Amino acid sequence: MSQATTLGWTREQMARRLAQDIADGSYVNLGIGIPELVARFVPEGRTFIYHTENGLLGMGPSPEEGAGDPELINAGKRHVTANAGAAYFHHADSFAMIRGGHLDLSVLGAMQVSATGDLANWSTGAPDAIPAVGGAMDLVAGVKQVFVMTQHCTKTGDPKLVEACTYPLTGRGVVDRVYSDLAVLDVTPGGFRVVELGPGVDLPTLQERTGAPVLPAEVHHGGTSS
């Protein structure tokens, strides 16, 4: 197989890696798309309480194909499961949780993330683009921390991590950390900084596929890096 097909993490590996950074007992909202995969991976000894905007706290992962309850779905209309102790509530109450600052973390997909943490994840601005942002603007404004989980580049090879977003923004300066197939990167005052490189990825390769400068991982005592 060529290097292009083996470089970095798979989507499932990205989700597992992200789950390692969620604190025990966190209340977490998972965005539509690949962030939903995070629900499959809860590190041993930890408990996460997953929230979905349409009114469920205690959401579990997607069921096996054909085994879902047609009335049990997430905000993306995908079948989900409910963990023991799950609660159902009105849509307005769900957004009161978000806007009231009661969720610890939101994991969202992205079309673009800027070096200053701006997020564009709902529209390209094209005339035929979707007409509404959904709950994303509420999430980035109301939760305590925002992680982005996304492929590093588009299907045509354009970088999603850029100096400045060109698509309509979901929020300014809201992204704390990015998990892509190539790397985990923090958004810092100096721009994107490497936390961890994916399998087979070196810094020049990452820089080549990123539309903004990438800072190397910080070196700590003893010569080890983050």
Secondary structure, DSSP 8 states (H G I E B T S, - for coil): --HHHHSS--HHHHHHHHHTTS-TT-EEEE-SSGGGGGGG---TT---EEEETTTEEEEE---STT---TT-B-TTS-B-EEEEEEEE--HHHHHHHHHTT--SEEEE--SEEETT--EE-S----TTS-S--TTHHHHHHHSS-EEEE--SB-TTS-BSEESS--S--SBSS---EEE-SSEEEEEETTEEEEEEE-TT--HHHHHHT-BS-EE---B-GGG-B-
